[in-house]
């Protein structure tokens, strides 16, 4: 392979994770697979194809690029556009048969001005302080939608707060919505799909499954813990990040004194990898950051460049040009796990998965899933 750097995506892990979610929520709850940010870096089109074949009921995306990729891969599946797309994309909404999110009266007015018939989900803010209509204004928004013959309200959804102790608890947020849902049900005005549960709430609050759930990170093995009131066996879809050694030399006096930076020393053997911040590697890593070469640890030596980074292979004399260096994954008996990489990249598992740029080629793998693997693998 001519690539100097690449990432490996295990599509079979995504299918297995979906089956675990399906078994947890049961057949009576729809699964809207959240594929935002190019399916968390795994490729929206290919992931949609895998999940459509596995039985996913619908998909959720943010960008029009992801909507196009999903529609090509899953021609008959509903696609919910999370907040972000605007009325200027009405032709695409019509051509791709998309369902849009409405977060308030101004939002609705913009779409009504297009004159197009629309399928919509109402987005509600229960304490996330982000997109969505407040509960105080929800009834009026529903009334306005009902008064328009061109608007079909197919669902109502919310994303629960991720502020932890700094915000309302999940039960407190849902408790604000429940009385209104009861009123709408009694009046025969309850939308067909009610959805408030994504990855974390799906694990910790089975009572919030309602008519549908929209897991994202969980489908890609990117949650910090797979155990709550539900325990699911899942596997990370991003299975490896690798690069090749493209230059190799031992330093000498003709290069001058070693830079006064961590990791440099006289007579060290340096290898240069064909990966850098232009591929999505953070420019500033934790001092403990390393890669695996021939099954052994090699420290990353700062700074990180656009297309290259250095490693110290003084203690790996057998390292050669063209060797693989593993930033994530296994080499020999050692392994760099997703949680470890997240720590040295100073982010979380989702930040690692969504961090790589398009220049870091994706290679799709399919391997047998082994349940109960170590967390992060």
N, C-alpha and C positions, 0 to 999 in steps of 0.2 A: 504494500500500500504506500502511495506516494505522500500521504498526509504527514505533516510534522506534528500535528496535534488533533485529538478527536475525543468525543465522549461516546459512551456506549449506553444505549437505552434498551432495557429489558421489557418488551411489550407484553410478554407472558406474565410478568409481575403485575402489570396494570389490569389484565384480565382476571387474574387471581384475586387481586384486591377488590375488584368490582364484585366478584362472586361472594367474597366475605361480607361486603356491605349488603348485598342482596339477601343473604342468609340472615343477617342481623335485623333488617327492617321488615322482611317478609314481602310477599307478593302484593299485598294490599296497598303498599306505599310506593309511589313512583320515584324513580331516581333520575334527577336532572344532573348529569355529569358536568361538573364545572371545569371547563377547559380554557380558562383565561390564561393570558400570557403564553400563547402558543402551547397550550396544554402543559403548563408549568415547565416549559422548555423541552418537552418530549415530542412535539410535532402534532399540531391539532388535527390535521387530516388523518394521519396514521392512527392516532389514538382514537379518533371518532370511529374509524373503520373497525378497530378492535372492539370497542365498547358497544357499537351498534350490533355487531355479530353476537356479543355476549348478552344482549337484551336490554341495554340502557333505554329508558323511556324517552329521554329528551336530553338536550345539551344546553349549557349556559356559557356565553362568551361575552367579551367586552368589545373587541376590535372587529372591524369589517373584514380584515384579512383572515382572522380566525373563523368568522362566519362563513366566508367563501370556502375555506378549506373543509369545514365541517359539512357544509351542504353538499359539496362534491362527494364526500366520503359516506354520507348518510342521507340520501335523497329524501326519504320519507319521514325523518324524525323532526319533531318540533325543536326549534332553536330559540331560546330566550336570550335577548340582548340585555345584559346588565347596563346600568346607567353609563352613558358616555356617548352613544350614537345620537345624532341630532336630526331634525327634519330635513336637512339638506341631503340626507341619505335615503329619502323616501322611495326612490326608484329601486334601490338595492333591497330595501325592506320588502317591497312588493315582489321583486323578481325572485328573491330567495325564500319568500314566505316566512319571514321572521316575526317573532313576537317581541314587541318593544316594552321597555319599562317606563312607567310614568311616575314621577316623584313629586308632582305638585301642579298647581293650576297653570303657572306660566309654561311649564313643560307641556302640559296638555294643549294649551292654546297654540303653541308652535306647531304641533303635529296636526291639529285641526285645520290650521291655515293651509295645509297641503291639499285638503279635500279628499285624501285617500282613505279607503276603508282600512281599519287597523285592528289587529289583535294585540291586546295589552295585558301586562301584569302591573298591578299597583304595587310600588315599593313603599314600605312603611319604615319609618325610623323609630325604633322602640328604645333608643338610648345609645345608639352607635355614633350619633353626631356626624353623620355622613350623608349620603344620598337617601332620599325617601321623604314622604310626606309625614308630618307629625300626626299623632293620634287625634289631636284637637281639630285637625283639618281634613281627616280622612273621610268622614261622612259626606262633607260637601264635595270632595273630589269624586267620590263614588256617584253622588247625585249628578254631577256635571257629566260624567262619563255615560250614565244611564240616559241622559237627555239627548245624547248624540247618536243618531242612527248609524254613524260610520264607525263607532267604537264598540268593540266586543271585549269585555273584561273577562279574560280567561283565568286569571289567578290573582292572588294577593300574597306577597312574600316580604320577609324581613331577614336581615342578617344580624345576629345577636352581638352585643358589645364584646370586644376583646380587651377591655381596659382592666380586667381583673378587679382587684380591690379598689381601684380608682373609679370604677363605674358601677352601674347596677348589676346585680347578679342576673343570670339567665332566667331563673324562675320569676324574678321581679319584672323583667322585661316582658315575658310572655303573659304574666298576670295582667298587665296593662291592656293587652290586646284581647284577651279571652272574653270579657263582657261584650265587646263590640261584635265579635264573631258570633256569639249567642244571639244577639239582636238581629244580625243579618240573616242568620239561619232561620229564626222564627218568622222573619218577614219574607222568606223565600228569595233573598237577594245575595246569598253567600256564593262567591265565585267557586268554580269547580275545583280549583287547586289552591290549597293553603299550604305555605311552606315557610318554615322558620329555622330549619335545622341544617347546618353545614357540618364540616368534619368534627370539630370539637364537641358541639352540642349533640351530634349523633352518637358519639362515644359516651358522653356523660349524662345525657337526658333522653332516654328512649321515649319518654312520654311526649316529647315534642316532635315525633315523626310526622304526625298529622297526615295530610294527603300526599306530601312529597318531601324529599330531602334533596339538597344540592351539594354533596361532598366534592371537594376539589383536592386539597392536600392529601387527604386520606387515600384517595385512589392512586396516588403516586408515591405512597410510603413516606410522606414528608411531615408526619405529626411527631411531636417530641415523645409521646407515649401512646401506645396502642391499647392501653387499658383504662377503663373507667368503670361505669356500671355495665358496660359492654367491653369484652375483650376480643379483639380481632387479630388474626394472624395476617400480617401484611409484609410486603417486601418493597424496598425502594426501587423505583423504575430506573433512576439514574444509577447505573451499576459501576461505571468507571469513567475517569478522566485520565487521559494518557498523552504523553508527548515523546518525541524521539530526541536523542542526543544528536545535535547538529554540529557541534564543535567540541573539541577536547584538547586540553594542553596542561602542562605543568608550569607553574609560574617560575620566573627566575629574575635575577637582578636587572636584566635589560628592560624589564617592565616597570622599574622604579619600586619604591617602597609600597607595601600593601596599603590600600585605602584605610583610613581610620574609621572603619565601619564594622559592625558585628559580623563575625564569620570569616574575615580575611586573615591570612597568615602567610609567612614566607614559604616558598616551595610547595604550595598546595596544588593539588590536581583539580582543575576546574572543568566542569562539563556545562555546555550551554544547551538548553532545551528550546525547541521551536514552539514555544507558547509564551504568552505575555498578557499584559492588561488589555491589549487589543482583542484578545479572545475571551475576556471576561474575568481573568484572574485579578483579584484586588491589587491595587498598587502598594498597599501597606498590609503586610501579613504579621501575624504573631511571630515572635522570635523563635518559637519552637517548630515552625513550619518545615516540613521535610517531604521528600518523595521516596519511592521505593525503586531501586535499580538492582536487578538480579537478586531480588529478595532481601535487600539490605537497605537501611535508612541512609539517605543523603540529605544533608541540611540545605535549605534554600538560602542563598546568599544575596542580600539586597544590593541595589534596588531592582524592582521589576520593570522591565522595558516593554515597549509596545508589542513586540513580537518575540521577545526572548526573556528567559530568566536563567540565572546561574545556579548550579548546585556544586557542593563540595564532595568530590568522589575520591579524595585522597585515600580513604580506607576501603575503596572498592577498586583495586588495581586492575581487575579483569573487565571493567566497564569499557565499552567500545562505541565508536561512532555507529549510529543507527539503533542502539539499544532503546528499548522502551523504558520510560520513567513513568511511574504510576503516581498520580496525584490523589486519585480516589480508586480504591479497589485492591486487588490482591496481587502479590508477587512473591513466589516461594511460599514460605510459611507465614509471612507477615501480611497485614492488611491495614489500610487506612480507611476507616469507616466514615460514613456521612456525618455523624455527630462530631468526629474528630476534625474533619475538614471544615465543618461549619465553625468550630471553635477557632482554628488558626486563620480562617478567613474573616473572623469577627462578625459573623452573621448567624443565621439559623439554617436548618435544612432546606427550607423553601428558598432562602436567599442564595444558597449554592445552586439549586436546581434552575432557578430563573436567572442567575447571574451570567452564564455563558452567552456569548454573542453568536450571531449566525456564522461568523468566520470559524467557529469551532464546530467542525463537521459532526453530524449525528450518524452513528452506526447502529442500526436496529438489530437487536439480538432476540432470540427466543430460547430460553432455557427452562428446564424443569424447576418449578417453584417448590421450595422446601419449607413447609410451615414451621413456625416457631424459631425462625432464625434470630440471631442476636439482633437486638434493636439497632436500627440504622443500617443494616446490611441489605 
